Amino acid sequence: MKCPGQDSRYWKPGAIFEVKCPKCGNEVEFFKDDTTRLCKKCGHRFVNPDMDFGCASYCPYAEQCLGDLPPELLAERDDLLKDRVAIEMKRYFGHDFKRIGHAANVARFAEQIVKEEKGNPAVVLCAAYLRDIGIHEAERKYNSTAARYHQKEGPPIAREILAKLGARQEIIDEVCDIIGQTYHPRDKETLNFKIFYDADLIVNLEEGQKDKKTERERLSEIIEKTFLTDTGKRLARETLLAANHET
């Protein structure tokens, strides 16, 4: 069955229209269900400005329905994905507000770092929200929340959640790789991992300060030696050293 929104039997007047090419101003004819069209005058291909991509932004069958999706739509799908992952994470943890709060804090710092470091927000933020998704399974299987256990149990659960939400395979693979290496950077890490790692480390150090204060000088040394991005270091200084100074 074809999606009614794209089935010409349901079309109304105005389903076929003309749009000026953004490059040369030539009139280009669009059908309602065209994702893109090529300007015959200058050769520029551009997205249908009147097409509603709402359902395609999250629908796992969008590519079969609409054909090859333009980069603009893929970006929109990825942007919506992180928000839907956040919802799924909260559903999964239920009343475990400690884990929900931790993941939300990691995502908050990750969002700041990823903007400045020019990483992939969808990958970094999905990893941030799903970083501890294996903890409950680790507790059930091993009666432990040790990192090695929830890093082992987390990726399969994350993969299932992301697949259910229609995430692209390359995003699923990278997010699961990050979750499986949360605390152990390898010799050569991706930018997305570094951003995630720094965001997670800020939150871990911040929470650690509440239990046991670290000397300001020692904290500064940890920041300079441990963080992997310049933005992460700056945010760590602003967050941790300022708070340490106030107390």
N, C-alpha and C positions, 0 to 999 in steps of 0.2 A: 504494500500500500504506500502510495506517495504521500508525503507531508502535504496537507491541504493548503498550507501557505505557499507552496511552490507548484501546486497543480493548476494548470491554466484553466481548468473548468470552473474554478472558483474566482478567477480574476475579474476585476471590475475595470471600468474606464480609467485610463491612465496607467495601465499595467505596462504599456509600451510608451516610452518617452525619450526625449533627447536631452543630452547634457553637454555643456561646453567642456572641451578638453582643457584641463588646468595648465597645460604647457603651451598650446597654440591657439586655443579659443575655438577650434573647429567643432561643429555639432556632431556628437556621437550618439547613435541610437542604442538604447538599452531596453532589454526586456526585464520585467520585474525580477526574474530568477537568475539574471546574469550576475555573477560575483564580480567579474571584471570585464572590460572591453578594451580593444586596441584601437587607438585613433589612426584612421587610414591616412591622415595627412602627415602627421609627424612621427607615428610609430610608438607613441607613449601609451603604456597600458596602465589603467587606473581603476580603482575600486568603485563599484556602483554606489553613489552617494545616498540613494534612497532605499537601499535594501536593508531590511531589518535582520540583523545578525544575532538577535537576542537568544533564540533557542540554540543556534549553532555554536554559541560561546561555551555551552556546557554539554551539548548532546554528543554522545560517543559515536553516533552515526552521521555526524555532520559532513564528513568527507564523502561518504557515499551519496548523501542527499544533494550536496552542493558542488561536488566535484573537487578539484584542487583548491584548497582554501588559500586566500591571499595572506601575506605576512601580517597585515594589519589585524586580520581576524584571529590568526594564531596567537598573536600577542594578547588579544582581548581574552581568549580562552585561558591562556596561562595566568592572566591577572585575576580572573574569576576563580581559578582553581585554588589559589592559596586561601581565599575566603571560605570556600566550601570545605577545604581540608581543616581549617580552624573549627568549623562547626562539627565535623566528624570527630575530631580529636576530643571536643567537649562531650559529645555523646558517648564516646568510648570510655572516657574516664568517669563519667557520671558525677558522683559526689566527691570525687578525689580532687578537691579544690587546690591542694598543694601542687599536684602535678600540672593541673590546668594553668595555675598562676605562673609556675616556673616556665612552662612552654610559651605563654603569652609574653613574659618578660624577655625571653630569648628572642622571640619574633620582633619585639619592639626595637631592640638594639640592632638586630639583623637588618631591619628595614632601613635604619639610618645608615648603616655601613654600606649596604648594597647599592644605595643611591650614589654615594660618593666614589665607591670603588668600581662601579659599572659592571657588577656581576649580574646574574640572572635572578630576578626577584622571585619567580615562581619556584625555582629549585631551592634557593636559600630559605625562603619562608616556609615552604612545605616541610623541609628538613627540620626547621626550628619547631614547628608545631608537632611534628611526629618524632622528635628526638627521643622521648621516653615512652613511646607507645608500646614497647616490649616489657615494661616494668611489671605490670600485673601478671603477665605470663611467666616472667622470671620468678616472681614470688610464688606462683602456683606450682611450678615445676621444681624449683631449687630452694624454695623458702629463703630467697636472697634477692637483694636489689643490686648486687655487685655489677659493676659496669660490664664485665665480660658476659654476663648472662643476658642483660637486657639489650646489649648490642647484638647478641646472637638471635634473640627472639623478636627484636623490633622489625628488621627488614621484611620478613614475610607478612607481618600484619600491615605494615606501611604499604607494601606492594598491593595487597588486597584492597585497601582503602583507595589508593590512587587509581587502580584499574577500574574500580566501581564508579569512580567519578569521571572516567573517560580521559585521564591524563595521557599525554603522548609517551611512548615507550622510552624515549631518551630521558625524559624528566623522571619517570619512575626509576629507571636504572641508576641515575645519578643521585637521587634522593636516598635510595636504599643503600648505596655505597657510602654516602656521608653518614647515615645513621649507624652503619656497621663499623665506622671508624671514629666515632664521636670524640673519644679522648686520646686517640693515638695518631697524630699527623704522620704521614709517610714522608720520605725524603723529598719527593716532588708531588705537591698537592695542587689541586685546581683552585682557581680564584674563589669559586663558590664555596668550597670546603673551608678555605681560610676565613672567609667572611662569617660563615656559620660558627666556626671554632672560636673566633674572637668574641662574637655575641654571646655564645654559651659561657665562655670563660669570664666575661664581665659579670654575668648573673651569678655564676658559682662563687666568684670572689666576693661579690657584694653580699651574698647570703652567708658566706663564711665569716665575714666581718661581724655579723650579728652574734655569732656563737663565740668567736675568739678573735680579738683584735690583732691585726698584724701591724708591726711598726711601720710608720710612714716610709722610712728609708728602704725597708725590705719590700714593701708593696711596690714602690717605684722601681726597684730592681726587677721584680717579677714581671711588671708591665713591659719594661724595655727588652727583657730576654725572651718572654714567652709569646707575646702577641705577634700575629702573622701579617697584619695589614697596618698601614699608617693611620687609617681612620679608626681602626679598633684601638690602637694605642692612645690616640687622642681622646676618644670617648671614655676609655678606661681611666685615664688621668683625671678627666673632668668628673667622672662618676665616683671613683674610688678615693682619689687623693683629696678631693674637695671635701668629701664626707669625713675622711680621716682627720683632716685639718680642723673641721668644725667640732669634733669630739675631743 
